[in-house]
Amino acid sequence: MAQTRTALSQLITWEGQHYDLLQSVIFSAQEKNFFPSEGCCYHWALEEQPDFIVFGFTVTHLAMIVGEALGIPIVGFICQPDHKIEERRDVTTHLDMLLGPTRQAMNSEGFNAALMSVAQQMSMHGLSLNRLRKTRGLEPAPGISDSMLHFEELQKQNVPMIVPISPIALGDYFSKLPQYSFTDFIYLRTSADTLDNEVDSFVQQAIRQGRRIVLITFSSMPVGERTILDMAIEACSAQQLVFPSKRGGPPLGLAVIAMVGGQDHDPAGPEANEAAEALQKEGRLLVRKSGASFAALFPLLDAVIGQGGLGVTSEALRAGLPVITSGILLLDQRWWAARVSELGCGSKPIKVDRLLKWDHDQNSTRLANLLRQALGPHEWALRAKEVAKQMAESAGDDRDGIRRNAQEVFTRGTDNAVVLEDCYTEDRDCCSCLALQAKCCFRCLERCLRCIFLMNLPTLLYVLLLLLRECIFCGPCRRRCRPSKPKKPLPAEASSEESSGSDLEASDSA
C-alpha cells in the first residue's frame, strides 16, 4: 500500500490508461513485489502449522513455496481468473485502429507470461523466484516461457482454485475458464448499512419528484474532482437527458450523486463549483466527500457510472442496474467492463477523458448518449433486471454468498486437501530444457510474423483508405457535414419549459 501511494506509482497508474505496454509491465511485476514477504509467510506457516493455506492471485508463487516446503495443503481464492490484459473496446479514432494489432499482441497471455517470467527471474535486492525456491530446498522454476507455468503446475496437481464470482455474471465467458471452481459473489452486510440524513433526504426528494437517480463513483482511482463534477454537471444539464416523471407530470432531468472523496489532487475550478452549487440548491446534485453504504443506496438508484471494480460491478448486478464503465481502466477494470457489456447490462469500457467528447452523430456528448441508453426504454435496464433475478434465484437463501464460499474453501482445504510435491521436476534434463526454450522462441517468432503480416499491414492499409475517404468526401465541407456543438447547453428542465412556452406563443399568434 505504501508503494502504490507514492507519486511515481500514481503517475504510472494514471498513464497506464494510455499505454497497454505499461499495463503489461504493471501486471507482470505485481507478484514480484511480494517476494520480500516470503520469509514472513514461511515463518508463520512453520510457527502455526495451519491445516491449509489460502492464497490470492498475487502471491501464488509464495504459497507454492511455503506449501511444498512445509507439506501444507494450499487452496486458491482468486478474484481475477484471467491471465491477460483485456483488449480495448473503445476503438473510435484512426490511431486506435492503427495500434489495434500491436495492442492485441501486448495484451495476450503469452506476452504477459513471458514478461512475468523475465521479471521474476531478475534479482532485485537479492530476491528472485529461483533464489527463493533454492533456499527452501526446492527445484527451480524453468526459464523464460510464454505460458503461465505456475498455474499449469497447479492444475496438473489438482490444486483447488476457487473464484468468488457468480457464473451468471460471466455469461458465455464462463466456458473459457474450466480450471476454476466458481461459487458466487460475496456481499458484506452489517447493521450499519443505512444512509445518513444527507444522502437519504436527497434520494427521497428525487423519488418524490419522480426523477431518475444516477451515481458517479470512482472509488480510489485517481480521476479527479474536476472531471467528476464536469460529468455530474453535464448529466444534470444536458438537453437530451429529460425523462418522463415516474409519478406522472412533465418530463424531468436527472438527480446525480457524485462521490469525490479522495480526488483532491485535481480540484474543480470556480466555474464548475459555481454550477455545482446552483444544482445542489435545486436538489439536482449531491456532492459527497465521504462514502455511503452501497448496500442501502444501490437498490434506490437507476444507473451507475463506475470504474469497473469488482465491488461496484457486483453490487450493480445484484441491484439490477445498468452500468457505464469509465475511469483509467486498469487491469481487471477493463475485464469487468467487458463482461458487463457482453451480458448486455452496460457500456463498453470508455476512457474518462472521452466521456465528455462531442458525438456528432448523436448531437450530444458521449456521456449523454450513454445515459440515454442506460435510462431509456432500452435493453440495458431490462437485461440488468433479468440478470439480477437469475443471480437471486441461483443464490437461494444465501444471498450474501458468505456461507457458500466459506464452505467451499473449507471442504477443498480439508476433505479434498492437496499438498504440492516435486513442482517443476518433469523434463528437467538438458535436452528437454533446450527443446522448451527453442519451442518458446519459435512460437514468439511465428506470432511476431503473423502480427506484422496478417494484422498490422492490413490494418495500416485499411486506416489509409479511411483517411483518403475523409480527405476526399469530408475535407472541404467538414463544417457543413457535421453540426457544431452548442456552446452552453441549457438545463434540461429550463429547455423543456422554454419549448412549451414557445408552443403556446405559436398557438396564440395563430
C-alpha positions in Angstrom: 0.0 0.0 0.0 2.9 2.4 0.8 4.4 1.7 -2.6 1.2 2.4 -4.5 0.6 5.7 -2.8 3.9 7.2 -3.9 3.9 10.0 -6.5 5.7 7.8 -9.1 3.2 4.9 -8.6 0.2 7.3 -9.0 1.8 8.7 -12.2 2.3 5.2 -13.6 -1.2 4.2 -12.7 -2.7 7.3 -14.4 -0.5 6.9 -17.6 -1.4 3.2 -17.7 -4.8 4.0 -19.2 -3.0 5.4 -22.3 -0.3 2.7 -22.8 -1.0 -1.0 -22.9 2.6 -1.9 -22.6 2.7 0.0 -19.2 -0.3 -2.1 -18.1 1.5 -5.3 -19.1 4.5 -4.2 -17.0 2.3 -3.5 -14.0 0.6 -6.8 -14.4 3.8 -8.7 -14.8 5.6 -7.1 -11.8 2.7 -7.3 -9.3 3.7 -10.7 -7.9 7.4 -9.9 -7.7 6.5 -7.1 -5.3 5.5 -9.7 -2.7 8.8 -11.7 -2.8 10.2 -9.8 0.2 7.3 -11.2 2.2 8.2 -14.8 1.6 10.2 -15.0 4.8 7.3 -13.7 6.9 4.9 -16.1 5.3 7.2 -19.1 5.7 7.9 -18.2 9.4 4.3 -18.0 10.4 3.3 -21.1 8.5 6.1 -23.0 10.3 5.1 -21.5 13.6 1.4 -22.1 13.4 1.3 -25.3 11.2 -2.2 -24.5 9.7 -4.4 -27.2 8.3 -4.3 -25.4 4.9 -3.2 -22.1 3.3 -5.5 -19.9 1.3 -3.7 -17.7 -1.3 -4.7 -15.0 -3.8 -3.6 -14.2 -7.3 -0.6 -12.0 -6.5 1.0 -14.5 -4.0 0.7 -17.7 -5.9 4.4 -18.4 -6.1 4.8 -17.7 -2.3 2.0 -20.2 -1.5 3.6 -22.8 -3.7 7.0 -22.4 -2.0 5.6 -22.4 1.6 3.1 -25.2 0.9 5.6 -27.5 -0.9 8.5 -26.9 1.6 6.4 -27.5 4.7 4.0 -30.0 3.3 0.8 -27.9 3.9 -2.2 -28.1 1.6 -3.0 -24.9 -0.4 -6.2 -23.6 -1.8 -6.5 -20.8 -4.3 -9.1 -18.0 -3.8 -8.8 -16.0 -7.0 -10.8 -12.8 -7.6 -9.2 -12.3 -11.1 -9.5 -15.5 -13.1 -7.9 -14.3 -16.3 -4.2 -14.1 -17.1 -4.1 -11.4 -19.7 -4.9 -7.8 -20.2 -8.4 -7.2 -21.6 -8.3 -5.6 -25.0 -9.6 -2.1 -25.6 -13.2 -1.9 -26.6 -13.5 1.8 -27.2 -11.9 2.0 -30.7 -13.1 5.4 -32.0 -10.1 7.0 -33.6 -7.8 6.1 -36.5 -4.9 5.8 -34.1 -6.9 3.2 -32.1 -7.4 1.2 -35.3 -3.8 1.5 -36.3 -2.4 0.4 -33.0 -5.1 -2.3 -32.5 -3.0 -5.3 -33.7 0.1 -4.3 -31.6 -2.1 -3.7 -28.5 -3.7 -7.1 -29.1 -0.3 -8.8 -29.0 0.8 -6.9 -25.9 -2.5 -7.8 -24.1 -2.2 -11.6 -24.9 -1.5 -14.2 -22.2 1.7 -15.3 -24.0 3.3 -11.8 -24.0 2.4 -11.2 -20.3 3.6 -14.6 -19.3 7.0 -14.0 -20.9 7.2 -10.6 -19.3 6.3 -12.0 -15.9 8.9 -14.8 -16.1 11.6 -12.2 -17.0 10.6 -10.0 -14.0 10.5 -13.0 -11.6 13.9 -14.3 -12.7 15.6 -10.9 -12.3 17.3 -10.4 -9.0 16.4 -7.3 -7.1 17.8 -6.9 -3.5 19.0 -10.4 -3.9 15.5 -11.8 -4.4 14.3 -13.8 -7.4 11.9 -16.6 -7.8 14.5 -19.3 -8.2 16.7 -18.0 -5.4 13.6 -18.2 -3.1 12.9 -21.7 -4.2 16.5 -22.9 -3.8 16.8 -21.5 -0.3 13.9 -23.8 0.7 15.5 -26.8 -1.0 13.1 -26.8 -3.9 13.7 -27.3 -7.6 14.0 -24.0 -9.5 11.3 -22.9 -12.0 12.0 -23.3 -15.7 13.4 -20.3 -17.6 11.5 -17.7 -19.7 8.2 -19.1 -21.0 5.2 -17.7 -22.9 2.8 -19.6 -20.7 1.8 -19.4 -17.0 3.8 -22.4 -15.9 2.9 -22.0 -12.2 -0.8 -22.1 -12.9 -0.2 -25.1 -15.2 1.6 -26.8 -12.4 -1.2 -26.1 -10.0 -3.7 -27.5 -12.5 -1.6 -30.6 -13.1 -1.5 -31.4 -9.4 -5.3 -30.7 -9.0 -4.8 -27.8 -6.5 -8.3 -26.3 -6.0 -8.8 -22.8 -7.4 -12.0 -21.1 -6.1 -13.3 -17.9 -7.7 -15.9 -15.9 -5.7 -17.8 -14.9 -8.9 -21.3 -15.9 -10.0 -21.2 -17.9 -13.3 -24.3 -15.9 -14.4 -22.2 -12.7 -14.4 -19.7 -14.3 -16.8 -22.2 -15.3 -19.5 -20.5 -17.2 -22.3 -17.1 -16.4 -21.0 -17.6 -19.0 -18.3 -16.8 -21.8 -20.7 -13.3 -20.3 -21.3 -12.2 -20.9 -17.7 -12.7 -24.7 -17.0 -9.8 -24.9 -14.5 -11.6 -22.8 -11.8 -14.5 -23.6 -9.4 -16.9 -20.6 -9.5 -19.1 -20.0 -6.5 -20.8 -16.7 -6.0 -20.2 -13.0 -5.2 -19.5 -12.1 -1.6 -21.6 -9.2 -0.2 -20.6 -7.9 3.2 -23.7 -6.7 5.0 -23.8 -5.2 8.5 -26.3 -3.5 10.7 -24.6 -0.2 9.7 -25.9 -0.5 6.1 -28.1 2.6 6.3 -28.0 6.0 4.6 -27.2 9.1 6.6 -29.6 12.1 6.6 -27.9 13.9 3.8 -28.0 11.1 1.3 -31.4 9.8 2.4 -33.1 13.2 2.2 -31.6 13.8 -1.3 -32.7 10.4 -2.6 -36.2 10.6 -1.1 -36.7 14.1 -2.6 -35.7 12.7 -6.0 -38.1 9.7 -5.6 -41.0 12.0 -4.6 -40.4 14.2 -7.7 -40.1 11.1 -9.9 -36.6 11.8 -11.1 -34.1 9.1 -12.2 -31.1 8.9 -9.9 -27.6 8.3 -11.1 -24.5 7.6 -9.0 -21.0 8.6 -10.2 -18.2 6.9 -8.2 -14.6 6.1 -9.0 -13.6 4.9 -5.5 -9.8 5.4 -5.0 -8.9 5.7 -8.7 -7.2 9.0 -9.5 -9.8 10.6 -11.7 -10.0 14.0 -10.1 -12.8 16.1 -8.6 -12.7 18.4 -11.6 -13.6 15.6 -14.0 -16.3 14.1 -11.8 -18.0 17.4 -11.3 -17.9 18.1 -15.0 -19.6 14.8 -15.6 -22.2 15.4 -13.0 -23.0 18.9 -14.4 -23.3 17.5 -17.9 -25.6 14.8 -16.7 -27.8 17.3 -15.0 -27.9 20.0 -17.7 -27.8 18.0 -21.0 -30.9 18.7 -23.0 -31.2 15.1 -24.1 -31.4 13.8 -20.5 -35.1 14.6 -19.8 -37.3 11.7 -19.0 -41.0 11.3 -18.1 -41.6 11.5 -14.4 -42.1 8.2 -12.7 -45.1 9.8 -10.9 -46.6 11.4 -13.9 -46.4 15.0 -14.9 -43.9 16.9 -17.1 -40.5 15.4 -18.1 -37.7 15.9 -15.6 -33.9 16.0 -15.6 -31.7 13.7 -13.6 -30.7 13.7 -9.9 -27.0 12.9 -9.6 -24.9 11.8 -6.6 -21.2 12.5 -7.3 -18.6 10.8 -5.0 -15.5 12.9 -5.0 -13.8 11.6 -1.9 -10.0 11.1 -2.4 -9.9 13.2 -5.6 -8.3 16.3 -4.1 -5.3 16.0 -6.4 -7.3 17.7 -9.1 -9.8 20.2 -7.5 -12.6 21.7 -9.5 -12.3 25.2 -10.8 -14.5 28.2 -9.8 -16.9 27.8 -12.8 -17.6 24.2 -12.0 -18.0 24.8 -8.3 -20.5 27.6 -9.1 -22.5 25.4 -11.4 -22.5 22.6 -8.9 -23.7 24.8 -6.1 -26.6 26.0 -8.2 -27.6 22.5 -9.0 -27.3 21.5 -5.3 -29.7 24.3 -4.4 -32.2 22.9 -6.8 -31.9 19.5 -5.3 -30.5 18.0 -8.5 -26.9 17.3 -7.4 -25.3 15.9 -4.3 -21.5 16.1 -4.0 -20.2 13.8 -1.4 -16.7 13.9 0.1 -17.4 10.9 2.2 -18.7 7.5 1.2 -22.1 5.8 1.6 -23.4 2.3 2.1 -23.8 0.8 -1.3 -25.9 -2.0 0.2 -28.5 0.6 1.2 -28.0 3.1 -1.8 -27.9 0.9 -4.9 -31.4 -0.5 -4.7 -32.7 3.1 -4.9 -30.7 4.1 -8.0 -31.4 3.9 -11.7 -27.9 3.7 -13.1 -24.2 3.8 -12.1 -21.2 5.3 -13.6 -18.2 3.5 -12.1 -14.6 2.4 -12.7 -15.3 -1.3 -13.3 -14.0 -2.7 -10.0 -15.3 -6.0 -8.6 -17.2 -4.3 -5.7 -19.2 -1.7 -7.6 -19.9 -4.1 -10.5 -21.2 -6.9 -8.3 -23.4 -4.5 -6.3 -24.8 -3.1 -9.5 -25.5 -6.6 -10.9 -27.3 -7.6 -7.7 -29.4 -4.4 -7.7 -30.3 -4.8 -11.4 -28.7 -1.5 -12.5 -27.2 -0.7 -15.9 -23.5 0.3 -15.7 -21.4 2.8 -17.6 -17.8 1.9 -17.0 -15.1 4.6 -17.3 -12.1 5.8 -15.5 -8.5 4.9 -16.0 -9.4 1.3 -16.8 -6.5 -0.6 -15.4 -6.2 -4.4 -15.5 -9.4 -6.1 -14.0 -11.4 -2.9 -14.6 -11.3 -3.5 -18.3 -12.1 -7.2 -17.8 -15.2 -6.4 -15.7 -16.4 -3.8 -18.1 -16.1 -6.3 -21.0 -18.1 -8.9 -19.0 -20.9 -6.3 -18.2 -21.0 -5.2 -21.9 -21.2 -8.8 -23.1 -24.0 -9.5 -20.7 -25.9 -6.6 -22.2 -26.1 -4.7 -18.9 -24.0 -1.7 -19.7 -21.5 0.0 -21.9 -18.1 -1.0 -23.3 -15.2 0.4 -21.2 -14.6 4.1 -22.2 -11.7 6.2 -21.0 -12.8 9.0 -18.8 -11.3 11.7 -21.0 -13.5 10.6 -23.9 -16.8 10.7 -22.0 -17.4 14.5 -22.4 -16.3 14.5 -26.1 -18.9 15.6 -28.5 -20.6 12.9 -30.6 -21.6 14.5 -33.9 -23.7 11.5 -34.9 -25.9 11.8 -31.8 -25.5 15.6 -31.5 -24.6 15.2 -27.8 -21.7 14.3 -25.6 -20.9 10.6 -25.3 -21.9 10.7 -21.7 -25.4 12.0 -22.5 -25.8 9.3 -25.2 -24.7 6.5 -22.9 -27.1 7.8 -20.1 -29.9 7.8 -22.6 -29.2 4.1 -23.4 -29.0 3.3 -19.7 -32.1 5.1 -18.5 -34.4 5.0 -21.6 -36.6 2.1 -22.6 -33.6 0.1 -23.9 -32.2 -3.4 -23.4 -29.6 -2.4 -20.8 -32.1 -1.8 -18.0 -34.2 -4.8 -18.9 -31.3 -7.1 -19.2 -29.8 -5.9 -15.8 -33.1 -6.7 -14.1 -33.1 -10.1 -15.7 -29.6 -10.9 -14.6 -30.3 -9.7 -11.0 -33.3 -12.1 -10.9 -31.2 -15.0 -12.1 -28.5 -14.3 -9.6 -31.1 -14.1 -6.7 -32.6 -17.4 -7.8 -29.2 -19.1 -8.0 -28.1 -17.8 -4.6 -31.2 -19.2 -2.8 -31.2 -18.4 0.9 -27.5 -17.5 0.9 -28.0 -14.0 -0.7 -24.6 -12.7 0.6 -22.6 -15.7 -0.7 -20.5 -15.9 2.5 -21.7 -19.4 3.6 -21.2 -21.0 0.2 -17.7 -19.6 -0.3 -16.6 -20.4 3.3 -17.9 -24.0 2.9 -16.2 -24.4 -0.5 -12.9 -23.2 0.8 -13.1 -25.4 4.0 -14.1 -28.5 2.1 -11.3 -28.1 -0.5 -8.7 -27.5 2.2 -9.6 -30.4 4.4 -11.6 -33.2 2.8 -10.0 -32.6 -0.7 -6.7 -31.3 0.5 -3.8 -31.2 -2.0 -0.1 -30.9 -1.0 2.3 -29.9 -3.7 5.0 -32.4 -4.5 8.0 -32.1 -6.8 7.0 -29.0 -8.6 8.7 -28.3 -11.9 10.6 -31.6 -11.8 9.4 -33.1 -15.1 11.5 -32.7 -18.2 14.4 -31.0 -16.4 17.2 -32.7 -18.3 19.4 -30.5 -20.6 17.8 -31.7 -23.8 14.2 -31.1 -22.6 15.1 -27.6 -21.4 16.7 -26.7 -24.7 13.7 -28.0 -26.5 11.4 -26.0 -24.3 13.3 -22.7 -24.9 13.6 -23.4 -28.6 9.8 -24.1 -28.9 9.1 -20.9 -27.0 11.4 -18.8 -29.3 9.8 -20.4 -32.4 6.3 -19.5 -31.1 7.4 -15.9 -30.4 8.9 -15.6 -33.9 5.8 -17.1 -35.5 3.4 -14.8 -33.6 5.5 -11.7 -34.4 5.4 -12.5 -38.1 1.7 -13.2 -38.0 1.1 -10.0 -36.2 3.1 -8.0 -38.7 1.9 -9.5 -42.0 -1.6 -10.7 -41.2 -2.7 -7.9 -38.8 -0.6 -4.8 -38.8 -0.2 -4.4 -42.6 -3.9 -5.0 -43.4 -4.9 -2.6 -40.6 -2.5 0.1 -41.9 -3.9 -0.2 -45.4 -7.5 0.0 -44.0 -6.7 3.1 -42.0 -5.0 4.8 -45.0 -8.2 4.1 -47.1 -10.3 5.6 -44.3 -8.2 8.7 -44.2 -8.3 9.0 -48.0 -12.0 8.8 -48.0 -12.3 11.5 -45.4 -10.0 13.8 -47.3 -12.0 13.3 -50.5 -15.5 13.5 -49.1 -15.4 15.4 -45.9 -12.3 17.6 -46.1 -13.5 20.8 -47.9 -17.0 20.7 -46.4 -16.4 19.4 -42.9 -18.3 22.2 -41.2 -21.4 21.7 -43.3 -21.3 17.9 -42.9 -21.0 18.0 -39.1 -23.3 20.0 -36.8 -21.4 22.3 -34.4 -21.5 21.7 -30.7 -23.7 24.2 -28.8 -21.6 26.4 -26.6 -23.7 26.3 -23.4 -26.5 23.7 -23.4 -29.5 24.9 -21.4 -30.5 23.0 -18.3 -32.8 20.1 -19.1 -35.9 21.4 -17.3 -35.4 25.0 -18.5 -35.2 23.9 -22.1 -38.5 21.9 -21.7 -40.2 24.9 -20.2 -39.0 27.2 -22.9 -40.1 24.8 -25.6 -43.6 24.5 -24.1 -43.7 28.3 -23.8 -42.8 28.8 -27.5 -45.5 26.3 -28.4 -48.1 28.4 -26.5 -46.9 31.6 -28.2 -47.1 30.0 -31.6 -50.7 28.8 -30.9 -51.7 32.4 -29.6 -50.3 34.0 -32.7 -52.1 31.5 -34.9 
